[in-house]
Amino acid sequence: MKKILALAAGMTFGLSCVAAQAADKVTIQLKWVSQAQFAGYFVAKEKGFYKDAGLDVTIKPGGPDVAPPQVIAGGGADVVVDWMPSALASREKGVPLVNISQTFKKSGLELTCRADTGIKKPTDFKGKTIGIWYGGNEYPFLSWMSKLSLKPGTDVKIIKQGFNVDPILQKQADCVSTMTYNEYWQVIDGGYKPSQLTVFKYEDEGVATLEDGLYVLEKNLKDPAFVSKMAKFVKASMKGWDYAKKNPDEAVKIILAGDSTGAKTEKDQKRMMTEVGKLLGVSDGKLDVKDYDRTVATLMSGGSDPVITKKPEGAYSFAIYDAMK
């Protein structure tokens, strides 16, 4: 009987150890609100990819007043989704963020302008009012304006843009910041026809920089346990992205099921999922160093007012991918 009890106790202990190992907690801070832009992470959680990898993942939504670098610096997340201009600017200012994976290969950032303003080319921005996002999202715009020798606040009037595109709908702004997968369609749904708009894609203007990527604090990459945990997280996340891209309708249902606001619709999330799919890179999400170099060059080409003043060192790492081997 004692042997049976000892065996049972041993099995219980073993199971509890497995449970403990299966409970590696990871908190990811998103750059924006919960939507199809981040479908891969929600799909990975809902389909059990994180659980299968031994992870307990918490996904924290963002918003216009949430700056991922500040969140991770304050200990509010293990990993954040951020744009590289924001991450590199933060790194230069003392928050040592490191890119461990690059989800988006292409930029979806645009400036969408009312055609009736007479804006036909970037130099026409002078004297106009433009809505931009802050919280790190302003850096690509500031870099572009510096390249055009236009000083925000002097040559161009800037207004802070929030969740919506009201500034252009209410004609408070001549142009607003939009993403190919989101705000552009809000302008269309707001009553504008494509022919009534002039759109400047950062990709087409040669000023595109890398957007949604995964970043951690540099010091944590010295911890083998953290690297191992992130390797499992990135691998499961990319599995989620691959599934979302192949099963967009199901991915949208997962997003909508988790929408506590009730503001999202199947129509806009399906549209977003389709457009986001066009921006995704290779299936493993590994950063292409050429894209990194291009982003750095763009950010440093701002003449007297560059976004970053020197080439970063140690701003990306393949340690997570090395740990997957």
Secondary structure, 3 states (H helix, E strand, C coil): CHHHHHHHHHHHHHHHHHHHHCCEEEEEECCCCCCHHHHHHHHHHHCCHHHHCCEEEEEECCCCCCCHHHHHHCCCCCEEEECHHHHHHHHHCCCCEEEEEECECCCCEEEEEEHHHCCCCHHHHCCCEEEECCCCCCHHHHHHHHHCCCCECCCEEEEECCCCCHHHHCCCCCEEEEECCCHHHHHHHCCCCHHHEEEEECCCCCCCCCCCEEEEEHHHHHCHHHHHHHHHHHHHHHHHHHHHHHCHHHHHHHHHHCCCCCCCCHHHHHHHHHHHHCCECCCCCCCCHHHHHHHHHHHHCCCCCCCCCCCCCCCECCHHHHHHC
